[in-house]
């Protein structure tokens, strides 16, 4: 049986591993890569839930509040980075790309429609970062711990947006006691993703 390092001795195998891990991360909340760190151009980082990975377009989809500071940061400068790590597999994936805030249109509408009322409830609260004299969820008091109705959620739709990351570079690192292995991927001028081995 091949060792884990031997399983990653071809760039095509690494690219397949990248795609498989990101696909699972978006679909499986138990995946270690389901909640990566997202860094925006204002040098702020936060943990976010990966909602979708498009293997054809090489995009990542997250959800955000239009009133959140990261939305303004992306609008001012779309450069972002995303960091994934699977401790058990000893694999780190770093992504660089540009982001868009999509608050209207088919992508945002579909993402909102597919959410549960409990998950959409957070967009009913006060804007992220507003000061409070006591611990608060920001939600209206009458909705604390309760699932809102579709009618109650209607005003929240205006606060919801998709943060769509268009990947421009991928860095894959496998941590092995026999020696780490690292590969980088980026699209060529024709848009075809090409890989190369680099020193860890």
C-alpha positions as CSV (number, residue, x, y, z in Angstrom):
1,X,0.0,0.0,0.0
2,X,1.5,3.4,-1.0
3,X,2.4,5.8,1.8
4,X,0.5,9.1,1.9
5,X,3.5,11.0,0.4
6,X,3.7,8.5,-2.4
7,X,0.1,9.2,-3.2
8,X,1.0,12.7,-4.1
9,X,3.9,12.3,-6.5
10,X,2.0,13.6,-9.5
11,X,0.7,17.1,-10.0
12,X,-2.6,15.7,-11.4
13,X,-3.1,13.7,-8.2
14,X,-2.6,16.9,-6.2
15,X,-5.0,18.8,-8.3
16,X,-7.6,16.1,-7.9
17,X,-7.0,16.1,-4.1
18,X,-7.5,19.9,-4.1
19,X,-10.8,19.7,-5.9
20,X,-12.1,16.7,-3.9
21,X,-11.3,18.4,-0.5
22,X,-12.9,21.7,-1.5
23,X,-16.0,19.9,-2.8
24,X,-16.3,18.0,0.4
25,X,-15.6,21.1,2.5
26,X,-18.6,22.8,0.9
27,X,-21.0,19.9,1.3
28,X,-20.0,18.3,4.6
29,X,-20.2,20.4,7.8
30,X,-18.0,17.8,9.5
31,X,-15.2,18.5,7.0
32,X,-12.1,20.1,8.7
33,X,-12.1,22.5,5.8
34,X,-15.7,23.6,6.0
35,X,-14.9,26.8,7.9
36,X,-11.7,28.4,6.5
37,X,-10.2,31.7,7.4
38,X,-11.0,34.5,4.9
39,X,-8.7,37.5,4.8
40,X,-9.7,40.7,3.1
41,X,-7.6,43.6,1.8
42,X,-8.0,45.5,5.1
43,X,-5.8,42.9,6.7
44,X,-8.7,41.5,8.7
45,X,-9.4,37.8,9.0
46,X,-12.5,35.8,10.0
47,X,-13.7,32.2,10.0
48,X,-16.5,31.7,7.4
49,X,-18.6,28.8,6.2
50,X,-17.8,27.5,2.7
51,X,-21.1,27.2,1.0
52,X,-20.1,26.1,-2.5
53,X,-17.1,25.2,-4.6
54,X,-17.3,25.3,-8.4
55,X,-14.8,22.9,-9.9
56,X,-15.3,24.3,-13.4
57,X,-15.1,28.0,-12.7
58,X,-12.7,27.6,-9.7
59,X,-14.8,29.8,-7.4
60,X,-15.7,29.7,-3.7
61,X,-19.0,30.9,-2.4
62,X,-19.6,32.3,1.1
63,X,-22.4,34.3,2.6
64,X,-22.1,37.7,4.2
65,X,-24.0,40.7,5.5
66,X,-24.0,43.7,3.2
67,X,-23.4,45.9,6.3
68,X,-20.3,44.0,7.4
69,X,-16.9,45.6,7.2
70,X,-15.7,42.9,4.9
71,X,-18.3,43.8,2.3
72,X,-16.9,47.4,2.2
73,X,-13.3,46.1,2.2
74,X,-14.1,43.9,-0.8
75,X,-15.8,46.7,-2.6
76,X,-12.8,48.9,-2.1
77,X,-10.2,46.3,-3.0
78,X,-11.3,42.9,-4.2
79,X,-8.1,41.0,-3.3
80,X,-8.7,38.2,-0.8
81,X,-7.0,35.1,0.6
82,X,-8.6,31.9,2.0
83,X,-6.8,29.5,4.3
84,X,-7.9,25.8,4.7
85,X,-6.3,23.3,7.0
86,X,-7.0,19.6,7.7
87,X,-5.1,18.6,10.8
88,X,-5.8,14.9,10.4
89,X,-4.7,14.7,6.8
90,X,-1.9,17.2,7.5
91,X,-2.9,19.2,4.4
92,X,-3.0,23.0,4.0
93,X,-4.6,24.8,1.1
94,X,-4.0,28.5,0.6
95,X,-6.1,30.4,-2.0
96,X,-5.5,33.8,-3.5
97,X,-8.1,35.6,-5.6
98,X,-10.5,38.4,-6.1
99,X,-13.9,38.6,-4.6
100,X,-17.3,40.1,-5.5
101,X,-20.2,41.1,-3.2
102,X,-23.4,39.9,-5.0
103,X,-26.4,41.2,-3.2
104,X,-28.8,41.0,-6.2
105,X,-29.2,38.7,-9.1
106,X,-29.6,34.9,-9.7
107,X,-26.6,33.8,-7.6
108,X,-27.7,35.8,-4.5
109,X,-31.4,35.0,-5.0
110,X,-30.7,31.2,-5.2
111,X,-28.4,31.3,-2.2
112,X,-31.0,33.1,-0.1
113,X,-33.8,30.8,-1.3
114,X,-31.8,27.7,-0.4
115,X,-31.1,28.8,3.2
116,X,-33.1,27.8,6.2
117,X,-35.1,30.3,8.1
118,X,-32.8,29.8,11.1
119,X,-29.6,30.6,9.1
120,X,-31.3,33.6,7.4
121,X,-32.4,34.9,10.8
122,X,-28.9,36.5,11.5
123,X,-29.6,39.0,8.7
124,X,-32.5,40.4,10.7
125,X,-30.2,41.7,13.4
126,X,-28.4,45.0,13.9
127,X,-25.5,45.7,11.6
128,X,-22.3,43.8,12.4
129,X,-19.9,45.7,14.7
130,X,-22.5,48.0,16.3
131,X,-21.6,48.9,19.9
132,X,-23.8,47.5,22.7
133,X,-23.9,48.1,26.4
134,X,-24.4,44.4,27.1
135,X,-23.9,41.0,25.4
136,X,-26.2,40.8,22.4
137,X,-27.0,38.7,19.3
138,X,-28.3,41.8,17.7
139,X,-31.6,40.0,16.9
140,X,-35.0,41.5,17.8
141,X,-35.9,40.3,21.3
142,X,-39.0,38.5,20.1
143,X,-36.9,36.3,17.8
144,X,-34.2,35.2,20.3
145,X,-34.1,31.4,20.0
146,X,-37.1,31.2,17.6
147,X,-37.4,30.5,13.9
148,X,-38.8,33.4,12.1
149,X,-41.6,33.1,9.5
150,X,-41.0,33.8,5.8
151,X,-42.9,37.1,6.2
152,X,-40.8,38.1,9.1
153,X,-37.7,37.5,7.1
154,X,-38.6,39.6,4.1
155,X,-36.8,42.8,5.4
156,X,-33.6,40.7,6.1
157,X,-33.1,39.9,2.4
158,X,-31.7,43.4,1.8
159,X,-28.9,42.6,4.2
160,X,-27.8,39.3,2.6
161,X,-25.1,38.9,0.0
162,X,-22.9,36.3,-1.5
163,X,-19.2,36.7,-1.3
164,X,-17.9,35.0,-4.4
165,X,-14.1,34.3,-4.6
166,X,-12.6,33.9,-8.1
167,X,-9.4,31.9,-7.4
168,X,-6.2,33.1,-9.1
169,X,-3.7,30.9,-7.3
170,X,-3.7,27.8,-5.2
171,X,-0.9,26.6,-2.8
172,X,-1.2,23.0,-1.6
173,X,1.1,21.8,1.3
174,X,1.3,18.2,2.7
175,X,3.1,18.0,6.0
176,X,5.1,14.8,6.2
177,X,7.7,13.6,8.8
178,X,9.7,12.3,5.8
179,X,9.7,15.8,4.3
180,X,6.9,18.2,3.4
181,X,5.6,18.4,-0.2
182,X,4.3,21.5,-1.8
183,X,2.7,22.4,-5.1
184,X,1.3,25.6,-6.6
185,X,-1.3,26.0,-9.3
186,X,-2.4,29.0,-11.4
187,X,-4.2,29.5,-14.7
188,X,-2.2,30.1,-17.9
189,X,-3.2,32.9,-20.3
190,X,-5.8,30.6,-21.9
191,X,-7.4,29.9,-18.5
192,X,-6.1,26.3,-18.1
193,X,-4.8,25.6,-14.6
194,X,-1.1,24.5,-14.5
195,X,0.8,23.1,-11.5
196,X,4.4,23.1,-10.4
197,X,6.4,21.7,-7.6
198,X,8.0,24.1,-5.2
199,X,10.2,23.8,-2.1
200,X,8.2,23.9,1.1
